[in-house]
Amino acid sequence: MEYLKIIRTEVSRKSGIDYSNLGFGKFFSDHQFVVDYDNGAWGDPRIEPYGPMAIEPANCTLHYGQTIFEGMKAYRSAKGGVNLFRPSMNAKRMNNSARAVCIPEIDEELFVDGIRELIRVDHSFIPNERGHSLYLRPFAFGTGNFLGVTASSQYRFMVITSPVASYYAEGLNPVRIKVDEEHIRAVRGGLGQAKTAANYAASLYAGMQAKKEGFAQVLFLEAVTRNFVDEIGAMNIMFVIDGELITPPLTQGSILPGVTRDSVLQLGRHWGLKVSERSIGIDEIAEAHRAGKLQEAFGTGTAAVISPVGEFVHRGDSMVINNRQIGPIAQKFYDTITGIQYGELDDPFGWVETIDIEESVSA
Ligand code: COI
């Protein structure tokens, strides 16, 4: 990277990280990647110590939420080096989200090269344990200071990294999900297909209520029909009904185009499964459950990878799935995707990019 300035920290945060109790997104590594946008262009990037930023009270993002983000992971590869999984898909999705909230697009090369350089600086933070990884959080937000409702003319793009274990405390154990008919996460014509703060803010109240009732998360329904399923707040959702793998289509208008979602669909087709991207109602799911045909359900996402659902509760009716055990199809997706990510399995689709750490450190 040509103009990259690197300022290294003098005090490492490493000793403050409890690698035996990582949880998700609680600890951060030493450095952050930063680029500012002003006068119509992104400037020179820098890597600097992770730490607080001065923000004026009139910062437009605090008021109007002009902000987007991505979720990615870096894995220690069994073959040596560090693996990234389909990073250009995240770069493209970041720009789709950017367009949705009027943030200037970020050059794909800047996005991926910045991440590579940051990993080279902080690779020692990547956990060794299988299943653990360094979560990467690229994000961009308006840095203008004003109160009129308009797009900012200044922005910041950053990447921070966090050593993580499982997203859910349950890990791969099936979770209980509440089907919420009352609260809506996103609506066609809105921002549901973008990875922007508003969608997550919209999911918080319903998620908090569900947690109080003993659920791990909420399954949101599509706003107009209140029947078609949409997403679990932080993941896409998949069902296996009578041998058919079904997930809501991106054309539903409020579905995030998940990287794990796409990988599962590609793998499913590759294995010869019947794969359908189609709208599916909670009525169809309940009917399939009654008929004993609802074999599996699972969430897909970068943070959680595959998160099996052990039970849905809809209008007080319980649908227990596969005796609250992970099903064979979810297990096979989990094993295959993580096997590819950790460099243990062949990568027939060319999804993995390896960063050669030794070479770069001595360079
Ligand atoms: C991810 O799966 O990476 C996400 O972005 C979901 C969540 C942690 C917000």
Boltz pocket constraint, residues with backbone or C-beta under 6 A from the ligand:
constraints:
  - pocket:
      binder: B
      contacts: [[A, 70], [A, 71], [A, 72], [A, 234], [A, 235], [A, 301], [A, 302], [A, 303], [A, 304]]
      max_distance: 6.0
